[in-house]
Amino acid sequence: MENSELFSEKITKGSRTYFFDVKSTEGGDLYLSISESKRTDEGFERNRILVFEEDFNDFKAAFNRVAKKLVSENKSYSLDNIREKHPQAYQPWSLEDDEKLETLFCEGKSVKDLAFVFERNEGAIRSRIKKLELKEKYG
């Protein structure tokens, strides 16, 4: 199968390297080539799987289901569950958020009140106060 590589991503973790390559056949059909290269005492061990364009949506859906299960099995929480109670959980803090936090902190608002205002958990508020050194600045 003659092919032309259109796009490639590489991940290296320890002795393993994974390659994700989008390729095109001579006939213009697209496919995904997923390769694993593992360093062994004898050299390299290589494995490869090809996913053709007509199968890709089903492959992606199955992979996403498996990945979601794998991640949820390894965590006692999920981001979706956390965001039901704290919608801004794990979102980046903006400059405006930092300024508002500093103002409200200076006004003497409690961590609990700040957590409610910023829709984040109390631990996130304490961490941001520490990062911005608000206790050191304002006592």
Secondary structure, DSSP 8 states (H G I E B T S, - for coil): --EEEEEEEEEEETTEEEEEEEEEETT--EEEEEEEEEEETTEEEEEEEEEEGGGHHHHHHHHHHHHHHHHHHT-S--HHHHHHH-TTTT----HHHHHHHHHHHHTT--HHHHHHHHTS-HHHHHHHHHHTTHHHHH-
